[in-house]
Amino acid sequence: MKALILSGGKGTRLRPITHTGAKQLVPIANKPIIFYVIENIVKLGIKDIGIVISPETGEVIKKTIGDGARWNVNIKYILQQEPKGLAHAVKVARDFLGQDSFLMYLGDNLLGGDIKQFYQKFKEKNPEALILLKEVENPSSFGVAQVNKEGEIIKLEEKPKNPKSNLALVGVYLFSSAIHKAIDKLKPSTRGELEITDAIQNIIKDNKKIISHVVTDWWLDTGKKDDLLKANTIVLDELINRRIKGTISKNSQIDGRVVIPKTSKIIDSDIRGPVTIGENVVIENSFIGPFTSIGDDCQINKSNIEHCVILNNCQIAKINNL
């Protein structure tokens, strides 16, 4: 089994943040989104991971992630020259994937919990594909699946105006090699892309089994600002533990679950967790409220901040909005 992470695209919904970086590298609780994806894959025991990258952001992704040694896996980077759809990304990765079954994971998706149950179900049932689904309130914004009583997928639609169900495609899939023949039959959609939903529909037309697994935990597509802040809130709430190693002045107060590394300083300030603070940060005469993550090398002075994602190398002064 191999894994394929899709990390191309231009991140237009997160601009201006993504004018100079990849959306998959935007930090959630001071860790790039794609790191959570890789960690979820590593938990399955998968050692060979392909990452599809774009010309615009590929180099920064390669520099940030490296060769996979930190996770004890092998990472291969696969260039997708233009964002022509998810199925097109699989097509350009075919030499890497070969005839192996593989896990495909969108690199800007965050899932509560791991995906072991999903993975085991695929191995036990041996379908041509297994697709992760989630009940949503706005299904017309997603790819949508119709399923029968046995959980088999009978039809997929990409962002339908009149959705037949509220089951959205999460962006995590398991495929057999049958997906390659299904992709070869595709023509570009009205969006000019090779749609993975159309490829899966081709497998269904061949009367081959595609099953589903409905996620009951949280799922977030972090492609928009509000989703990014929501993801930061959830991850801080679930994963952060109190760890104070930095320099704290006598007149400062640190309450709750707060992470402060040895290289950071808190001077005459109050911090109320959950909050995580990066390396070489100086916070002076300020209040940092819950659900805030502050990146490395930041300076915050005479400011009140809460429910924020502060990127690396930011200077904030005299912001009193509470």
C-alpha positions as CSV (number, residue, x, y, z in Angstrom):
1,M,0.0,0.0,0.0
2,K,1.2,3.5,-0.9
3,A,-0.1,6.9,-0.1
4,L,-0.7,9.9,-2.3
5,I,-1.0,13.4,-0.8
6,L,-2.4,16.1,-3.1
7,S,-0.6,19.4,-2.3
8,G,-0.9,21.3,-5.6
9,G,-3.3,24.1,-6.4
10,K,-2.9,27.8,-5.9
11,G,-4.8,28.3,-2.6
12,T,-6.9,31.2,-4.0
13,R,-9.5,31.0,-1.2
14,L,-6.8,31.8,1.4
15,R,-5.2,34.7,-0.3
16,P,-3.3,36.9,0.6
17,I,-1.8,34.4,3.0
18,T,-1.1,32.0,0.1
19,H,0.4,34.6,-2.3
20,T,3.8,33.6,-0.9
21,G,3.2,30.1,0.5
22,A,1.3,26.9,0.2
23,K,-2.1,26.5,1.9
24,Q,-1.0,23.0,3.1
25,L,1.8,24.7,5.1
26,V,-0.4,27.1,6.9
27,P,0.0,26.3,10.6
28,I,-2.7,24.9,12.9
29,A,-1.6,25.0,16.5
30,N,1.9,25.9,15.1
31,K,2.2,22.8,12.9
32,P,1.7,22.8,9.2
33,I,-1.6,21.3,8.1
34,I,0.1,18.7,5.9
35,F,2.1,17.4,8.9
36,Y,-1.1,16.2,10.5
37,V,-1.9,14.4,7.2
38,I,1.5,12.7,7.1
39,E,1.2,11.7,10.7
40,N,-2.2,10.1,10.1
41,I,-0.8,8.1,7.2
42,V,2.3,7.0,9.2
43,K,0.0,5.6,11.9
44,L,-1.2,3.1,9.3
45,G,2.3,1.7,8.7
46,I,2.5,3.1,5.2
47,K,6.2,3.8,4.2
48,D,6.0,5.1,0.7
49,I,4.3,8.5,0.2
50,G,4.0,10.5,-2.9
51,I,3.2,14.2,-2.7
52,V,1.8,16.0,-5.7
53,I,3.1,19.6,-5.9
54,S,2.6,22.6,-8.1
55,P,5.3,24.8,-9.8
56,E,4.2,27.7,-7.7
57,T,4.6,26.2,-4.2
58,G,6.4,22.9,-4.8
59,E,9.9,24.1,-3.7
60,V,8.7,25.5,-0.3
61,I,6.8,22.3,0.3
62,K,9.9,20.2,-0.4
63,K,12.0,22.3,1.8
64,T,9.6,22.2,4.7
65,I,8.8,18.5,4.6
66,G,12.1,17.1,3.4
67,D,12.7,13.4,2.4
68,G,10.5,11.9,5.1
69,A,13.3,11.0,7.5
70,R,11.6,12.7,10.5
71,W,8.7,10.2,10.1
72,N,10.8,7.3,9.0
73,V,9.1,7.2,5.6
74,N,10.1,7.6,2.0
75,I,8.7,10.7,0.3
76,K,8.7,11.2,-3.5
77,Y,7.6,14.6,-5.0
78,I,5.5,14.5,-8.1
79,L,5.1,17.7,-10.2
80,Q,1.6,18.6,-11.5
81,Q,2.3,21.4,-14.0
82,E,-1.3,22.7,-13.9
83,P,-4.3,22.2,-11.5
84,K,-6.4,20.1,-13.8
85,G,-8.3,18.1,-11.2
86,L,-7.9,15.4,-8.6
87,A,-8.0,12.6,-11.2
88,H,-5.4,14.4,-13.2
89,A,-3.1,14.4,-10.1
90,V,-3.6,10.6,-9.9
91,K,-2.7,10.4,-13.6
92,V,0.6,12.2,-13.2
93,A,1.5,10.0,-10.2
94,R,0.9,6.8,-12.0
95,D,4.6,5.9,-12.3
96,F,4.9,6.2,-8.6
97,L,1.7,4.3,-7.8
98,G,2.2,1.4,-10.2
99,Q,-0.4,-1.3,-9.7
100,D,-0.5,-0.9,-5.9
101,S,-3.6,0.0,-4.0
102,F,-3.2,3.4,-2.5
103,L,-4.6,5.9,0.0
104,M,-5.3,9.3,-1.5
105,Y,-5.5,12.2,1.0
106,L,-6.1,15.9,0.2
107,G,-3.3,17.8,1.9
108,D,-5.4,20.6,3.3
109,N,-8.0,18.4,5.1
110,L,-8.0,17.8,8.9
111,L,-9.8,14.9,10.5
112,G,-10.5,14.2,14.2
113,G,-9.0,10.9,15.2
114,D,-7.1,8.6,13.0
115,I,-8.2,6.6,9.9
116,K,-7.3,3.1,11.0
117,Q,-10.9,1.9,11.0
118,F,-11.3,3.2,7.4
119,Y,-8.1,1.5,6.3
120,Q,-9.0,-1.9,7.9
121,K,-12.4,-1.8,6.3
122,F,-10.8,-1.5,2.9
123,K,-8.4,-4.4,3.5
124,E,-11.2,-6.7,4.8
125,K,-13.9,-5.9,2.2
126,N,-11.5,-5.6,-0.8
127,P,-13.6,-3.2,-2.9
128,E,-12.3,-1.2,-5.9
129,A,-12.6,1.9,-3.8
130,L,-13.6,3.0,-0.3
131,I,-14.5,6.6,0.2
132,L,-14.7,8.6,3.4
133,L,-18.0,10.6,3.8
134,K,-19.4,13.1,6.3
135,E,-22.9,14.5,6.9
136,V,-22.8,18.2,6.2
137,E,-25.3,21.1,6.3
138,N,-24.3,22.5,2.9
139,P,-23.8,19.5,0.6
140,S,-24.0,21.6,-2.6
141,S,-20.5,23.0,-1.7
142,F,-18.9,19.5,-2.0
143,G,-18.8,16.3,-4.0
144,V,-21.9,14.4,-2.8
145,A,-22.5,10.6,-2.6
146,Q,-25.7,8.6,-2.7
147,V,-25.5,5.3,-0.9
148,N,-27.7,2.2,-0.6
149,K,-28.6,0.5,2.7
150,E,-25.4,-1.5,2.6
151,G,-23.3,1.6,2.4
152,E,-22.3,1.0,-1.2
153,I,-22.0,4.1,-3.3
154,I,-24.5,4.2,-6.2
155,K,-23.9,7.7,-7.5
156,L,-21.6,10.7,-7.0
157,E,-22.1,14.3,-8.0
158,E,-19.6,17.2,-7.9
159,K,-21.1,20.3,-6.2
160,P,-24.7,19.6,-7.3
161,K,-27.3,22.4,-7.2
162,N,-29.9,20.0,-5.9
163,P,-28.0,17.4,-3.9
164,K,-29.7,14.0,-3.4
165,S,-28.1,13.5,0.0
166,N,-26.1,15.3,2.7
167,L,-23.1,13.0,2.5
168,A,-20.0,14.9,1.4
169,L,-16.8,13.5,0.1
170,V,-14.2,14.2,2.8
171,G,-11.1,14.1,0.6
172,V,-9.7,10.8,1.8
173,Y,-10.0,7.8,-0.5
174,L,-8.6,4.3,-0.8
175,F,-8.3,2.9,-4.4
176,S,-7.3,-0.3,-6.1
177,S,-5.5,-0.1,-9.4
178,A,-8.9,0.0,-11.2
179,I,-9.0,3.7,-10.7
180,H,-6.4,4.2,-13.5
181,K,-8.5,2.6,-16.2
182,A,-11.5,4.7,-15.0
183,I,-9.4,7.9,-15.3
184,D,-8.2,7.0,-18.8
185,K,-11.9,7.1,-19.9
186,L,-12.4,10.7,-18.6
187,K,-12.9,13.9,-20.5
188,P,-12.5,17.3,-18.9
189,S,-15.6,18.5,-17.0
190,T,-17.2,21.9,-17.5
191,R,-14.6,23.2,-15.1
192,G,-11.9,22.0,-17.4
193,E,-10.7,19.4,-14.9
194,L,-10.5,15.6,-14.7
195,E,-12.9,14.9,-11.8
196,I,-12.2,12.1,-9.4
197,T,-16.0,11.8,-8.9
198,D,-16.4,11.1,-12.6
199,A,-13.7,8.4,-12.4
200,I,-15.4,6.7,-9.5
201,Q,-18.7,6.9,-11.4
202,N,-17.0,5.0,-14.2
203,I,-16.1,2.2,-11.8
204,I,-19.7,2.1,-10.7
205,K,-20.9,1.8,-14.3
206,D,-18.7,-1.2,-14.7
207,N,-20.7,-2.9,-11.8
208,K,-17.7,-2.9,-9.5
209,K,-18.1,-2.4,-5.8
210,I,-17.4,1.0,-4.1
211,I,-18.1,1.2,-0.4
212,S,-18.2,4.1,2.0
213,H,-17.3,4.9,5.6
214,V,-19.1,7.8,7.3
215,V,-17.0,9.9,9.7
216,T,-18.6,10.7,13.0
217,D,-15.8,12.8,14.4
218,W,-15.0,16.3,13.1
219,W,-13.7,17.1,9.7
220,L,-12.5,20.4,8.3
221,D,-11.5,21.6,4.9
222,T,-9.1,24.4,5.8
223,G,-9.2,26.1,2.5
224,K,-11.0,29.2,3.9
225,K,-10.1,31.7,6.6
226,D,-13.0,30.8,8.9
227,D,-12.3,27.1,8.6
228,L,-8.7,27.8,9.4
229,L,-9.6,29.5,12.7
230,K,-12.1,26.8,13.5
231,A,-9.5,24.1,12.9
232,N,-7.0,26.0,15.1
233,T,-9.6,26.2,17.9
234,I,-10.4,22.5,17.8
235,V,-6.8,21.3,17.7
236,L,-5.7,23.6,20.5
237,D,-8.7,22.4,22.6
238,E,-8.0,18.7,22.0
239,L,-4.2,18.4,21.9
240,I,-2.6,21.2,23.9
241,N,-1.2,20.4,27.4
242,R,0.5,22.9,29.7
243,R,4.2,23.1,29.1
244,I,6.0,26.2,30.4
245,K,9.8,26.4,29.8
246,G,10.3,30.0,28.7
247,T,11.2,33.1,30.8
248,I,8.2,34.5,32.7
249,S,8.4,37.9,34.4
250,K,7.2,38.3,38.0
251,N,4.3,40.4,36.9
252,S,3.0,38.0,34.3
253,Q,0.2,35.4,34.8
254,I,-0.2,32.2,32.8
255,D,-3.5,30.4,33.2
256,G,-4.6,27.0,31.8
257,R,-3.1,24.9,29.0
258,V,-0.3,27.1,27.5
259,V,2.9,26.0,25.6
260,I,5.9,28.4,26.0
261,P,9.3,27.1,24.7
262,K,12.6,27.8,26.4
263,T,13.6,30.5,23.9
264,S,10.5,32.7,24.4
265,K,9.8,35.5,26.9
266,I,6.7,36.7,28.6
267,I,7.0,40.2,30.2
268,D,4.3,41.8,32.2
269,S,1.6,40.0,30.3
270,D,-1.4,37.7,30.9
271,I,-1.9,34.5,28.9
272,R,-5.1,32.4,29.1
273,G,-5.0,29.0,27.4
274,P,-5.4,27.1,25.3
275,V,-2.5,28.9,23.6
276,T,0.7,27.7,21.9
277,I,3.7,30.0,21.4
278,G,6.6,29.4,19.0
279,E,10.3,29.8,19.4
280,N,12.0,33.2,20.0
281,V,8.8,35.0,20.8
282,V,8.7,38.1,23.0
283,I,5.3,39.1,24.5
284,E,5.3,42.3,26.5
285,N,2.5,44.3,28.2
286,S,-0.1,42.3,26.4
287,F,-3.1,39.9,26.9
288,I,-3.2,36.7,24.8
289,G,-6.6,35.0,25.1
290,P,-7.8,31.5,24.4
291,F,-7.5,29.6,21.1
292,T,-4.5,31.6,19.8
293,S,-1.4,30.1,18.2
294,I,1.7,32.4,17.7
295,G,4.5,31.4,15.3
296,D,8.2,31.6,15.7
297,D,10.2,34.9,15.9
298,C,7.2,37.1,16.8
299,Q,7.1,40.3,18.9
300,I,3.8,41.4,20.5
301,N,3.7,44.6,22.5
302,K,0.8,46.4,24.2
303,S,-1.8,44.3,22.4
304,N,-4.9,42.2,23.2
305,I,-5.3,39.1,21.1
306,E,-7.5,36.0,21.1
307,H,-8.8,33.4,18.7
308,C,-6.0,34.1,16.3
309,V,-3.5,32.4,14.1
310,I,-0.3,34.5,14.1
311,L,2.2,33.4,11.5
312,N,6.0,33.4,11.9
313,N,8.0,36.7,12.0
314,C,5.1,39.0,12.9
315,Q,5.3,42.2,14.9
316,I,2.1,43.4,16.6
317,A,1.9,46.6,18.6
318,K,-0.9,48.6,20.2
319,I,-3.7,46.3,19.0
320,N,-6.5,46.6,21.6
321,N,-9.6,45.1,20.1
322,L,-11.1,43.2,23.1
